[in-house]
Amino acid sequence: MQGIAGNHQTAADLESYSLGTLALSLISGFDQHLFVCHKCRAELDAIEPYGFVHYTGDGPFYSRATRLRTGMLFARHWGRGLEGGLEFRTREGAKSYLVQSFSLMFPDHACTAGCGSTKYN
């Protein structure tokens, strides 16, 4: 973890958290901070223009687009035994990839009340 800037999480750590690359030993403290800090939750929401979870027969399957500090978006899926993604220049491209690739991987999936946005707000 890069550290806390002015009692808030750094942009680098917010990106790492969103990408799932933050050290496991730091996630609990990071989650606790996000639970009480509206500013850091808002910053995380700003770099995650799309986040969704589907509950499949294989367990939860997540889709997220993360705006990288480079300006690109990294659209990724992850779930039990599966993880991957691609970089995009636009939010629309990232979202389209996530929606279309999910429907190809799980063509028979019908969303339930549990499926939905992963936003904090």
Buried (B, 14 or more C-beta within 10 A) or exposed (E): BEEEEEEBBBEBBBBBBBBEEBEEEEEEEBEEBBEEBEEBBEBBEEBBBBBBBBBBEEEBBBBBBBBEEEEBBBBBBBBEEEEEBEBBEEBEBBBEBBBEBBEEBBEEBEEEEEBEEEEBE
